[in-house]
Amino acid sequence: MGFFSNILEKLGIKKAKAATPPPPPAQAKFPPQAPAAPPPPPPPVEIPMVDVVAKLESLAAANPQKLNWKTSIVDLLKLLDIDSSFSARKELAVELGCPPDLMGDSAKMNMWLHKKVLKEIAENGGNIPKELLD
């Protein structure tokens, strides 16, 4: 399980798993027959929407520290009780494909990482406001 999967899990978002078709039945050793039609593709899996904003706002209100998840990747990770150290953020940045030129500047990496994490949360069923995704 990757670092980002931990974030989704803490938010109550489960990644939709593609249905795998059952294996074809074993063929008996009889004269060849016309191949059977392939099974139809599985129906698309609808991603349920999770109220991430309400969850994060609730966590922020209950936290003794003043954490702003809307602007800070460190605060977002702290709210979710996930390691927010530089090495952990660097690991997450690598996992999410941060451009190498940003990896050497922690501020630029953090800004990229914050936007990327929010975008990925939204793509996995979280209700992230549009103004945070731009």
N, CA and C of each residue as an Amber inpcrd file, in Angstrom:
protein
   402
   0.8490000  -1.1750000   0.0000000   0.0000000   0.0000000   0.0000000
   0.8910000   1.2330000   0.0000000   0.6030000   2.1740000  -0.9080000
   1.4000000   3.3790000  -1.0180000   0.9840000   4.4390000  -0.0210000
   1.8040000   5.4640000   0.0440000   1.5710000   6.5900000   0.9510000
   0.2300000   7.2450000   0.6590000  -0.0600000   7.4780000  -0.6360000
  -1.3210000   8.1230000  -0.9920000  -2.5250000   7.2700000  -0.6210000
  -2.3940000   5.9620000  -0.6890000  -3.4800000   5.0660000  -0.2790000
  -3.8290000   5.2820000   1.1890000  -2.8180000   5.5770000   2.0010000
  -3.0680000   5.8620000   3.4230000  -3.9300000   7.1100000   3.5810000
  -3.6780000   8.1140000   2.7470000  -4.4700000   9.3430000   2.8040000
  -5.9230000   9.0350000   2.4630000  -6.1320000   8.2990000   1.3690000
  -7.5020000   7.9480000   0.9780000  -8.2000000   7.1470000   2.0690000
  -7.4740000   6.2280000   2.6710000  -8.0550000   5.3900000   3.7300000
  -8.4710000   6.2440000   4.9270000  -7.6220000   7.1750000   5.3210000
  -7.9390000   8.0490000   6.4670000  -9.1640000   8.9200000   6.1920000
  -9.3850000   9.2310000   4.9060000 -10.5330000  10.0530000   4.5350000
 -11.8010000   9.2280000   4.3020000 -11.6590000   7.9120000   4.3650000
 -12.8160000   7.0460000   4.1390000 -13.0960000   6.8070000   2.6750000
 -12.0770000   7.0150000   1.8450000 -12.2200000   6.8010000   0.4030000
 -11.4890000   5.5220000   0.0530000 -12.1830000   4.6420000  -0.6040000
 -11.5620000   3.4020000  -1.0770000 -11.4120000   3.5140000  -2.5730000
 -10.2550000   3.2180000  -3.0950000 -10.0580000   3.2360000  -4.5400000
 -10.9140000   2.1420000  -5.1620000 -11.5800000   2.4760000  -6.2550000
 -12.3910000   1.4920000  -6.9520000 -11.4670000   0.4730000  -7.5950000
 -11.7420000  -0.7810000  -7.3520000 -10.9360000  -1.8400000  -7.9350000
 -11.6430000  -2.3530000  -9.1820000 -10.8970000  -2.5130000 -10.2300000
 -11.4810000  -3.0440000 -11.4660000 -11.8470000  -4.4970000 -11.2470000
 -13.0270000  -4.8550000 -11.7170000 -13.4650000  -6.2410000 -11.5830000
 -12.6440000  -7.0990000 -12.5280000 -12.1710000  -8.2100000 -12.0390000
 -11.4020000  -9.1190000 -12.8890000 -12.3290000 -10.2110000 -13.3760000
 -12.2990000 -10.4760000 -14.6770000 -13.1930000 -11.5090000 -15.1910000
 -12.7590000 -12.8780000 -14.6820000 -13.7070000 -13.7930000 -14.5300000
 -13.3490000 -15.1290000 -14.0600000 -12.4840000 -15.8260000 -15.1040000
 -11.6310000 -16.7560000 -14.6760000 -10.7890000 -17.4520000 -15.6450000
 -11.6590000 -18.3060000 -16.5660000 -11.1950000 -18.5180000 -17.8020000
 -12.0030000 -19.3320000 -18.7210000 -12.0490000 -20.7720000 -18.2260000
 -13.1510000 -21.4560000 -18.5010000 -13.2550000 -22.8450000 -18.0450000
 -12.2130000 -23.7110000 -18.7570000 -11.7940000 -24.7460000 -18.0790000
 -10.8020000 -25.6670000 -18.6620000 -11.4270000 -26.3570000 -19.8630000
 -10.6750000 -26.4740000 -20.9120000 -11.1760000 -27.0920000 -22.1290000
 -10.9460000 -28.5980000 -22.0610000 -11.9700000 -29.3380000 -22.3930000
 -11.8320000 -30.7930000 -22.4640000 -11.0800000 -31.1460000 -23.7380000
 -10.4990000 -32.2950000 -23.7830000  -9.7130000 -32.7070000 -24.9500000
 -10.6130000 -33.3930000 -25.9650000 -11.5120000 -32.6230000 -26.5320000
 -12.4090000 -33.1000000 -27.5770000 -12.0700000 -32.3420000 -28.8520000
 -12.7560000 -32.6800000 -29.9030000 -12.4910000 -31.9370000 -31.1450000
 -12.6800000 -30.4340000 -30.9130000 -11.8950000 -29.6270000 -31.5880000
 -11.9810000 -28.1770000 -31.3670000 -13.3680000 -27.6520000 -31.7010000
 -13.7880000 -26.7130000 -30.9230000 -15.0720000 -26.0670000 -31.1390000
 -14.8060000 -24.5860000 -31.4050000 -15.8210000 -23.9290000 -31.8660000
 -15.6850000 -22.4890000 -32.0810000 -15.4180000 -21.8340000 -30.7280000
 -14.5140000 -20.8850000 -30.7010000 -14.2240000 -20.2360000 -29.4160000
 -15.4690000 -19.5380000 -28.8750000 -15.6020000 -19.5990000 -27.5750000
 -16.7400000 -18.9480000 -26.9230000 -16.5400000 -17.4340000 -26.9770000
 -17.6470000 -16.7360000 -27.0270000 -17.5750000 -15.2730000 -27.0430000
 -16.9690000 -14.7920000 -25.7250000 -16.1330000 -13.7580000 -25.7760000
 -15.5490000 -13.2550000 -24.5200000 -16.6520000 -12.6950000 -23.6260000
 -16.4460000 -12.7540000 -22.3300000 -17.4710000 -12.2170000 -21.4290000
 -17.5860000 -10.7090000 -21.6090000 -18.7610000 -10.1690000 -21.3600000
 -18.9140000  -8.7180000 -21.5140000 -18.0600000  -7.9920000 -20.4730000
 -17.6180000  -6.7690000 -20.7920000 -16.8060000  -6.0360000 -19.8220000
 -17.6360000  -5.7190000 -18.5790000 -16.9750000  -5.6150000 -17.4340000
 -17.7250000  -5.2970000 -16.2180000 -18.3080000  -3.8910000 -16.3200000
 -19.4350000  -3.6620000 -15.6670000 -20.0260000  -2.3240000 -15.7190000
 -19.1060000  -1.3340000 -15.0000000 -19.1460000  -0.0640000 -15.4120000
 -18.3000000   0.9160000 -14.7370000 -18.6810000   1.0100000 -13.2600000
 -17.6700000   1.1960000 -12.4390000 -17.8950000   1.3030000 -11.0020000
 -18.0430000   2.7770000 -10.6520000 -19.1650000   3.1300000 -10.0700000
 -19.3890000   4.5090000  -9.6700000 -18.6180000   4.7760000  -8.3840000
 -17.8990000   5.8900000  -8.3690000 -17.1330000   6.2540000  -7.1810000
 -18.0560000   7.0500000  -6.2720000 -18.2970000   6.5560000  -5.0560000
 -19.1540000   7.3130000  -4.1530000 -18.4460000   8.5830000  -3.6920000
 -19.1960000   9.6780000  -3.6030000 -18.6290000  10.9550000  -3.1700000
 -18.4800000  10.9510000  -1.6490000 -17.3100000  11.3580000  -1.1800000
 -17.0410000  11.4520000   0.2470000 -16.9200000  12.9240000   0.6010000
 -17.5740000  13.3440000   1.6740000 -17.5300000  14.7460000   2.0970000
 -16.2160000  15.0130000   2.8280000 -15.1640000  15.1640000   2.0410000
 -13.8200000  15.3820000   2.5650000 -13.7430000  16.7120000   3.3050000
 -14.3760000  17.7350000   2.7510000 -14.3110000  19.0640000   3.3650000
 -14.8690000  19.0090000   4.7840000 -16.0430000  18.4050000   4.9580000
 -16.6470000  18.3240000   6.2930000 -15.7550000  17.5280000   7.2360000
 -15.1830000  16.4380000   6.7410000 -14.3190000  15.6090000   7.5770000
 -13.0920000  16.3870000   8.0250000 -12.4380000  17.0730000   7.0830000
 -11.2280000  17.8250000   7.4230000 -11.5420000  19.0250000   8.3080000
 -12.6420000  19.6950000   8.0510000 -13.0320000  20.8350000   8.9060000
 -13.3350000  20.3640000  10.3290000 -13.9640000  19.2180000  10.4490000
 -14.2580000  18.6530000  11.7640000 -12.9650000  18.2960000  12.5020000
 -12.0300000  17.6790000  11.7850000 -10.7450000  17.3350000  12.3930000
  -9.9820000  18.5870000  12.8120000 -10.0380000  19.6310000  11.9650000
  -9.3400000  20.8830000  12.2780000  -9.9420000  21.5530000  13.5130000
 -11.2630000  21.5220000  13.6210000 -11.9320000  22.1370000  14.7660000
 -11.5940000  21.4100000  16.0610000 -11.4010000  20.1060000  15.9930000
 -11.1110000  19.3110000  17.1830000  -9.6270000  19.3030000  17.5350000
  -8.7800000  19.8060000  16.6530000  -7.3400000  19.7680000  16.8790000
  -6.8930000  20.9930000  17.6700000  -6.0630000  20.8210000  18.6970000
  -5.6060000  21.9690000  19.4880000  -4.6890000  22.9050000  18.6840000
  -4.0330000  22.3960000  17.6510000  -3.1950000  23.2480000  16.8050000
  -4.0730000  23.9380000  15.7650000  -3.6690000  25.1040000  15.3250000
  -4.3940000  25.7950000  14.2600000  -3.8030000  25.3180000  12.9340000
  -4.4820000  24.3430000  12.3060000  -3.9900000  23.7250000  11.0820000
  -4.8650000  24.1360000   9.8960000  -4.2220000  24.5390000   8.8160000
  -4.9590000  24.9570000   7.6220000  -4.6990000  23.9740000   6.4910000
  -5.5320000  22.9780000   6.3640000  -5.3880000  21.9450000   5.3430000
  -5.5880000  22.4820000   3.9360000  -6.2470000  23.6400000   3.8100000
  -6.5310000  24.1930000   2.4890000  -5.3010000  24.7820000   1.8130000
  -4.2700000  25.0970000   2.5830000  -3.0830000  25.7210000   2.0020000
  -1.7870000  24.9720000   2.2990000  -1.8070000  24.0460000   3.2370000
  -0.5610000  23.4120000   3.6720000  -0.6340000  21.8880000   3.6180000
   0.3080000  21.2880000   2.9010000   0.3720000  19.8250000   2.8630000
   0.7510000  19.2790000   4.2330000   1.6030000  20.0040000   4.9570000
   2.0090000  19.5530000   6.2960000   0.7830000  19.5200000   7.2070000
  -0.0180000  20.5720000   7.1860000  -1.2140000  20.6140000   8.0340000
  -2.2200000  19.5420000   7.6260000  -2.3640000  19.3210000   6.3290000
  -3.2830000  18.2780000   5.8510000  -2.8610000  16.9140000   6.3860000
  -1.5810000  16.6010000   6.2910000  -1.0900000  15.3070000   6.7810000
  -1.2270000  15.2060000   8.2960000  -0.9590000  16.3080000   9.0100000
  -1.1010000  16.2950000  10.4730000  -2.5500000  16.0310000  10.8790000
  -3.4980000  16.6590000  10.1730000  -4.9150000  16.4320000  10.4840000
  -5.3000000  14.9700000  10.3310000  -4.6840000  14.3130000   9.3580000
  -4.9990000  12.9070000   9.0980000  -4.1510000  11.9650000   9.9430000
  -3.3350000  12.5370000  10.8190000  -2.4520000  11.7610000  11.6960000
  -1.5170000  10.8690000  10.8710000  -0.9300000  11.4880000   9.8400000
   0.0240000  10.8230000   8.9590000   1.3430000  11.5710000   9.0730000
   2.4380000  10.8430000   8.9990000   3.7730000  11.4330000   9.0850000
   3.9000000  12.5970000   8.1040000   4.2260000  13.7900000   8.6150000
   4.3520000  14.9720000   7.7660000   5.8040000  15.4370000   7.6560000
   6.7360000  14.5900000   8.0670000   8.1510000  14.9590000   8.0040000
   8.5770000  15.1960000   6.5570000   9.7030000  15.8830000   6.3880000
  10.1990000  16.1570000   5.0450000  10.4260000  14.8640000   4.2680000
  10.9960000  13.8660000   4.9140000  11.2670000  12.6100000   4.2100000
   9.9590000  11.9280000   3.7810000   8.9210000  12.0110000   4.6150000
   7.6280000  11.4140000   4.2610000   7.0010000  12.1790000   3.0920000
   7.0930000  13.5060000   3.1250000   6.5410000  14.2960000   2.0250000
   7.3050000  14.0430000   0.7320000   8.5990000  13.8660000   0.8550000
   9.4060000  13.5730000  -0.3310000   9.0060000  12.2160000  -0.9270000
   8.7700000  11.2460000  -0.0520000   8.3150000   9.9220000  -0.5050000
   6.9770000  10.0380000  -1.2370000   6.0600000  10.8140000  -0.6800000
   4.7540000  11.0160000  -1.3030000   4.9060000  11.7330000  -2.6390000
   5.7860000  12.7300000  -2.6930000   6.0140000  13.4690000  -3.9360000
   6.5350000  12.5400000  -5.0310000   7.4630000  11.6630000  -4.6730000
   7.9910000  10.7020000  -5.6480000   6.8680000   9.7750000  -6.1140000
   6.0730000   9.2830000  -5.1640000   4.9710000   8.3720000  -5.5120000
   3.9910000   9.0220000  -6.4830000   3.7350000  10.3170000  -6.3140000
   2.7490000  11.0090000  -7.1450000   3.3610000  11.6290000  -8.4000000
   4.6600000  11.4380000  -8.6030000   5.2980000  11.8870000  -9.8380000
   5.7170000  13.3380000  -9.8700000   6.2080000  13.8590000  -8.7660000
   6.6680000  15.2460000  -8.7200000   7.8230000  15.4400000  -9.7030000
   7.7850000  16.5200000 -10.4820000   8.8940000  16.7950000 -11.4030000
  10.2140000  16.9370000 -10.6430000  11.2760000  16.3560000 -11.1640000
  12.5720000  16.3840000 -10.4650000  13.0780000  17.7870000 -10.1460000
  12.7610000  18.7740000 -11.0070000  13.2550000  20.1250000 -10.7510000
  12.6130000  20.7650000  -9.5190000  11.4750000  20.2420000  -9.0630000
  10.8310000  20.7700000  -7.8530000  11.3070000  20.0750000  -6.5790000
  11.8790000  18.8890000  -6.7370000  12.2710000  18.0900000  -5.5740000
  13.3960000  18.7420000  -4.7630000  14.2080000  19.5860000  -5.4080000
  15.3200000  20.2170000  -4.7050000  14.9190000  21.4440000  -3.9030000
  13.7100000  21.9300000  -4.0940000  13.2270000  23.1290000  -3.3950000
  12.0050000  22.7150000  -2.5750000  12.1690000  22.6170000  -1.2650000
  11.0880000  22.0680000  -0.4380000   9.8020000  22.8940000  -0.5230000
   9.9240000  24.2140000  -0.6360000   8.7160000  25.0440000  -0.7210000
   7.9510000  24.7560000  -2.0130000   8.6790000  24.6930000  -3.1340000
   8.0230000  24.4020000  -4.4200000   7.4490000  22.9850000  -4.4200000
   8.1950000  22.0390000  -3.8470000   7.7160000  20.6630000  -3.7810000
   6.4320000  20.5990000  -2.9430000   6.4230000  21.3020000  -1.8090000
   5.2450000  21.2980000  -0.9410000   4.0240000  21.8840000  -1.6450000
   4.2240000  22.9780000  -2.3820000   3.0930000  23.5980000  -3.0880000
   2.5640000  22.6530000  -4.1650000   3.4720000  22.0400000  -4.9260000
   3.0600000  21.0880000  -5.9470000   2.3360000  19.9000000  -5.3080000
   2.9140000  19.4030000  -4.2280000   2.3700000  18.2230000  -3.5550000
   0.9790000  18.4900000  -2.9990000   0.7800000  19.6500000  -2.4100000
  -0.5290000  20.0030000  -1.8640000  -1.5830000  19.9960000  -2.9640000
  -1.2950000  20.6690000  -4.0740000  -2.2450000  20.7020000  -5.1930000
  -2.4960000  19.3010000  -5.7490000  -1.4390000  18.5140000  -5.8960000
  -1.5590000  17.1660000  -6.4600000  -2.3910000  16.2660000  -5.5560000
  -2.1470000  16.3310000  -4.2530000  -2.9000000  15.4950000  -3.3110000
  -4.3840000  15.8590000  -3.3590000  -4.7000000  17.1550000  -3.3500000
  -6.1010000  17.5650000  -3.4160000  -6.7430000  17.1060000  -4.7300000
  -6.0040000  17.2230000  -5.8280000  -6.5140000  16.7790000  -7.1380000
  -6.7800000  15.2780000  -7.1260000  -5.8490000  14.5080000  -6.5780000
  -6.0070000  13.0520000  -6.5220000  -7.1720000  12.6590000  -5.6090000
  -7.3440000  13.3720000  -4.5090000  -8.4770000  13.1020000  -3.6180000
  -9.7820000  13.3290000  -4.3820000  -9.8470000  14.4410000  -5.1200000
 -11.0540000  14.7570000  -5.9000000 -11.3120000  13.6780000  -6.9510000
 -10.2640000  13.2090000  -7.6090000 -10.4240000  12.1840000  -8.6480000
 -10.8440000  10.8360000  -8.0760000 -10.6700000  10.6600000  -6.7770000
 -11.0380000   9.4010000  -6.1410000 -12.3300000   9.5070000  -5.3310000
 -13.0930000  10.5920000  -5.5480000 -14.4000000  10.6930000  -4.9260000
 -14.5020000  11.6880000  -3.7870000 -13.5080000  12.5160000  -3.5750000
 -13.5760000  13.5370000  -2.5230000 -14.1130000  14.8410000  -3.0760000
 -14.8950000  15.5500000  -2.2900000 -15.5060000  16.8020000  -2.7420000
 -14.5870000  17.9930000  -2.4450000 -13.5370000  18.1280000  -3.1860000
 -12.6060000  19.2380000  -3.0000000 -13.1330000  20.4420000  -3.7850000
 -13.2320000  21.6130000  -3.1270000 -13.7290000  22.8160000  -3.8360000
 -12.8440000  23.1670000  -5.0470000 -13.4810000  23.6470000  -6.1180000
 -12.7530000  23.9650000  -7.3500000 -11.6410000  24.9790000  -7.1230000
 -11.8670000  25.9560000  -6.2430000 -10.8480000  26.9910000  -6.0330000
  -9.5640000  26.4130000  -5.4420000  -9.6330000  25.2430000  -4.8170000
  -8.4280000  24.6050000  -4.2760000  -7.7370000  23.7420000  -5.3230000
  -8.3950000  23.4970000  -6.4430000  -7.8340000  22.6380000  -7.4850000
  -7.1650000  23.4340000  -8.6030000  -7.3750000  24.7370000  -8.6440000
  -6.7960000  25.5630000  -9.7220000  -5.3430000  25.8540000  -9.4900000
